[in-house]
Amino acid sequence: MTESRTTFIAGAYTSTWTSVSNEWANCQRMSAKESTQQDKKQQYTKWVVVMRQNANVTNKNRLLFGSYILHIESVSDPTARNRMIEVVCREEVV
């Protein structure tokens, strides 16, 4: 998904995410943890997504896996053969 922003006069903006394509991928949870900040519990879940090479996948995008919204933290090519990429993501908890 790609973000488009609409900016208002005061400098604030609103984001709209649009779908770019559907891709086959292997999605797995790597880890999860909870923390408490200012009496508010926060949950962090990391995912690793392995998919075919796609130059359009960057940390400015996000992935949608079923009902999970995954914010991309890093994209790497672990084999350096330009066939598959490994995407590390953080799950958005709504």
Accessible surface in RSA format (square Angstrom, percent):
REM  Atomic radii and reference values for relative SASA: ProtOr
REM  Chains: A
REM  Algorithm: Lee & Richards
REM  Probe-radius: 1.40
REM  Slices: 20
REM RES _ NUM      All-atoms   Total-Side   Main-Chain    Non-polar    All polar
REM                ABS   REL    ABS   REL    ABS   REL    ABS   REL    ABS   REL
RES MET A   1    45.71  23.7  29.45  19.5  16.26  38.7  29.13  24.8  16.58  22.0
RES THR A   2    57.60  41.0  57.45  58.2   0.15   0.4  50.24  67.5   7.36  11.1
RES GLU A   3    53.72  30.8  32.62  24.7  21.10  50.2   5.27  10.2  48.45  39.6
RES SER A   4    59.77  50.5  53.69  71.7   6.09  14.0  46.39  98.8  13.38  18.7
RES ARG A   5   140.25  58.9 106.42  54.2  33.83  80.5  32.53  44.5 107.72  65.3
RES THR A   6    77.24  54.9  74.10  75.1   3.14   7.5  48.95  65.7  28.30  42.8
RES THR A   7    96.63  68.7  68.16  69.1  28.47  67.9  45.03  60.5  51.61  78.0
RES PHE A   8   109.38  54.7  99.63  61.7   9.75  25.4 105.34  63.9   4.04  11.6
RES ILE A   9   188.25 107.1 154.80 115.3  33.45  80.6 163.84 118.0  24.41  66.2
RES ALA A  10   100.62  92.5  57.53  88.8  43.09  98.0  69.73  98.2  30.88  81.8
RES GLY A  11    51.05  63.0   0.00   N/A  51.05  63.0  30.54  83.8  20.51  45.9
RES ALA A  12    60.27  55.4  49.05  75.7  11.23  25.5  58.55  82.5   1.72   4.6
RES TYR A  13   106.00  49.5  81.91  46.6  24.09  62.7  49.33  37.1  56.67  69.9
RES THR A  14    63.81  45.4  58.11  58.9   5.69  13.6  35.82  48.1  27.98  42.3
RES SER A  15    45.14  38.1  18.78  25.1  26.36  60.7  14.45  30.8  30.70  43.0
RES THR A  16    75.53  53.7  71.87  72.9   3.66   8.7  53.28  71.6  22.25  33.6
RES TRP A  17    60.19  24.2  38.44  18.6  21.76  51.1  29.80  15.9  30.39  49.3
RES THR A  18    71.78  51.1  68.03  69.0   3.75   8.9  57.06  76.6  14.73  22.3
RES SER A  19    86.41  73.0  56.34  75.2  30.07  69.3  39.27  83.6  47.13  66.0
RES VAL A  20    95.83  63.1  62.40  56.5  33.43  80.6  67.36  58.5  28.46  77.2
RES SER A  21    64.34  54.4  34.01  45.4  30.33  69.9  36.40  77.5  27.95  39.2
RES ASN A  22   147.57 101.8 117.98 114.0  29.59  71.3  35.74  86.0 111.83 108.1
RES GLU A  23    90.53  52.0  55.98  42.3  34.55  82.3  15.00  29.0  75.53  61.7
RES TRP A  24   239.41  96.1 228.57 110.6  10.85  25.5 200.57 106.9  38.84  63.0
RES ALA A  25    47.23  43.4  10.20  15.7  37.03  84.2  16.97  23.9  30.25  80.1
RES ASN A  26    81.60  56.3  74.56  72.1   7.04  17.0  26.82  64.5  54.79  53.0
RES CYS A  27    26.79  20.3   6.62   7.4  20.17  47.4   0.02   0.0  26.77  28.9
RES GLN A  28   101.90  57.0  97.95  71.6   3.95   9.4  26.07  55.5  75.83  57.5
RES ARG A  29   133.50  56.1 105.64  53.9  27.86  66.3  39.80  54.4  93.70  56.8
RES MET A  30   104.02  53.9  66.75  44.2  37.26  88.7  62.69  53.3  41.32  54.7
RES SER A  31    62.58  52.9  51.03  68.1  11.55  26.6  47.71 101.6  14.87  20.8
RES ALA A  32    69.78  64.2  37.00  57.1  32.78  74.6  38.58  54.3  31.20  82.7
RES LYS A  33   140.63  68.6 130.29  79.9  10.35  24.6  83.54  75.2  57.09  60.8
RES GLU A  34   116.49  66.9  87.26  66.0  29.23  69.6  28.96  56.0  87.53  71.5
RES SER A  35    37.60  31.8  28.99  38.7   8.61  19.8  37.19  79.2   0.41   0.6
RES THR A  36    88.27  62.8  58.90  59.7  29.38  70.0  40.93  55.0  47.35  71.6
RES GLN A  37   100.95  56.5  93.77  68.5   7.18  17.1  31.12  66.2  69.83  53.0
RES GLN A  38   181.28 101.4 141.68 103.5  39.60  94.3  59.18 126.0 122.10  92.6
RES ASP A  39   146.98 103.0 111.63 111.1  35.35  83.6  32.65  76.8 114.33 114.0
RES LYS A  40   134.46  65.6 131.06  80.4   3.40   8.1  80.10  72.1  54.35  57.9
RES LYS A  41   153.21  74.7 129.71  79.6  23.50  56.0  78.75  70.9  74.47  79.3
RES GLN A  42    57.37  32.1  52.14  38.1   5.23  12.5  17.75  37.8  39.62  30.1
RES GLN A  43    85.75  48.0  73.38  53.6  12.37  29.5  11.29  24.0  74.46  56.5
RES TYR A  44    70.83  33.1  69.40  39.5   1.42   3.7  53.64  40.3  17.18  21.2
RES THR A  45     2.59   1.8   2.36   2.4   0.22   0.5   1.07   1.4   1.52   2.3
RES LYS A  46    66.63  32.5  66.63  40.9   0.00   0.0  42.68  38.4  23.95  25.5
RES TRP A  47     8.54   3.4   8.54   4.1   0.00   0.0   8.54   4.6   0.00   0.0
RES VAL A  48    26.22  17.3  25.95  23.5   0.27   0.6  25.95  22.6   0.27   0.7
RES VAL A  49     2.00   1.3   2.00   1.8   0.00   0.0   2.00   1.7   0.00   0.0
RES VAL A  50    48.51  31.9  46.50  42.1   2.00   4.8  46.50  40.4   2.00   5.4
RES MET A  51     8.50   4.4   7.11   4.7   1.38   3.3   8.24   7.0   0.26   0.3
RES ARG A  52   183.24  76.9 181.19  92.4   2.05   4.9  54.30  74.2 128.94  78.1
RES GLN A  53    75.54  42.2  53.01  38.7  22.53  53.6  25.01  53.2  50.53  38.3
RES ASN A  54    31.30  21.6  24.24  23.4   7.06  17.0  10.23  24.6  21.07  20.4
RES ALA A  55    92.06  84.6  62.27  96.1  29.79  67.8  69.46  97.8  22.60  59.9
RES ASN A  56   111.26  76.7  97.04  93.8  14.21  34.2  23.29  56.1  87.97  85.0
RES VAL A  57    18.17  12.0  11.22  10.2   6.96  16.8  11.94  10.4   6.23  16.9
RES THR A  58    58.35  41.5  55.45  56.2   2.90   6.9  53.94  72.4   4.41   6.7
RES ASN A  59    97.05  66.9  75.77  73.2  21.28  51.2   8.37  20.1  88.69  85.7
RES LYS A  60   165.98  81.0 150.99  92.6  14.99  35.7 101.41  91.3  64.56  68.8
RES ASN A  61    23.72  16.4  19.95  19.3   3.76   9.1   5.29  12.7  18.42  17.8
RES ARG A  62    27.99  11.8  27.99  14.3   0.00   0.0   0.00   0.0  27.99  17.0
RES LEU A  63    30.88  17.2  29.47  21.1   1.41   3.5  30.88  21.7   0.00   0.0
RES LEU A  64   102.18  56.9  70.10  50.2  32.08  80.6  70.10  49.2  32.08  86.3
RES PHE A  65    84.23  42.1  82.87  51.3   1.35   3.5  84.13  51.0   0.10   0.3
RES GLY A  66    67.94  83.8   0.00   N/A  67.94  83.8  46.36 127.2  21.58  48.3
RES SER A  67   106.06  89.6  72.79  97.1  33.27  76.6  53.75 114.5  52.30  73.3
RES TYR A  68    72.57  33.9  70.89  40.3   1.68   4.4  40.47  30.4  32.10  39.6
RES ILE A  69    35.33  20.1  34.26  25.5   1.07   2.6  34.26  24.7   1.07   2.9
RES LEU A  70     0.83   0.5   0.83   0.6   0.00   0.0   0.83   0.6   0.00   0.0
RES HIS A  71    39.07  21.4  39.07  27.2   0.00   0.0  23.59  24.3  15.48  18.0
RES ILE A  72     9.85   5.6   0.00   0.0   9.85  23.7   0.00   0.0   9.85  26.7
RES GLU A  73    67.57  38.8  44.25  33.5  23.31  55.5  30.02  58.1  37.55  30.7
RES SER A  74    52.19  44.1  47.41  63.3   4.77  11.0  40.20  85.6  11.99  16.8
RES VAL A  75    54.03  35.6  23.26  21.1  30.77  74.1  23.26  20.2  30.77  83.5
RES SER A  76    54.67  46.2  47.21  63.0   7.46  17.2  43.81  93.3  10.86  15.2
RES ASP A  77    42.17  29.5  22.93  22.8  19.24  45.5  21.15  49.8  21.02  21.0
RES PRO A  78    85.57  62.4  43.68  39.8  41.89 152.3  54.41  44.9  31.16 193.7
RES THR A  79    80.66  57.4  59.19  60.0  21.47  51.2  62.89  84.5  17.77  26.9
RES ALA A  80    86.11  79.2  57.46  88.7  28.65  65.2  61.61  86.8  24.49  64.9
RES ARG A  81   142.53  59.8 121.21  61.8  21.32  50.8  46.54  63.6  95.99  58.2
RES ASN A  82   110.77  76.4  95.09  91.9  15.68  37.8  19.62  47.2  91.15  88.1
RES ARG A  83   151.69  63.7 141.71  72.2   9.98  23.8  50.13  68.5 101.56  61.6
RES MET A  84    79.98  41.4  79.89  52.9   0.10   0.2  68.63  58.3  11.35  15.0
RES ILE A  85     4.58   2.6   4.29   3.2   0.29   0.7   4.58   3.3   0.00   0.0
RES GLU A  86    57.76  33.2  56.93  43.1   0.83   2.0   0.81   1.6  56.95  46.5
RES VAL A  87     0.00   0.0   0.00   0.0   0.00   0.0   0.00   0.0   0.00   0.0
RES VAL A  88    31.97  21.0  31.97  28.9   0.00   0.0  31.97  27.8   0.00   0.0
RES CYS A  89     0.00   0.0   0.00   0.0   0.00   0.0   0.00   0.0   0.00   0.0
RES ARG A  90    88.52  37.2  88.52  45.1   0.00   0.0  18.70  25.6  69.81  42.3
RES GLU A  91    23.99  13.8  19.79  15.0   4.20  10.0   0.23   0.4  23.76  19.4
RES GLU A  92    58.54  33.6  48.98  37.1   9.56  22.8  20.77  40.2  37.77  30.8
RES VAL A  93    82.63  54.4  51.03  46.2  31.60  76.2  53.41  46.4  29.22  79.3
RES VAL A  94   157.66 103.7  91.73  83.0  65.93 158.9 118.33 102.8  39.33 106.7
END  Absolute sums over single chains surface
CHAIN  1 A     7238.4       5728.3       1510.1       3787.1       3451.3
END  Absolute sums over all chains
TOTAL          7238.4       5728.3       1510.1       3787.1       3451.3
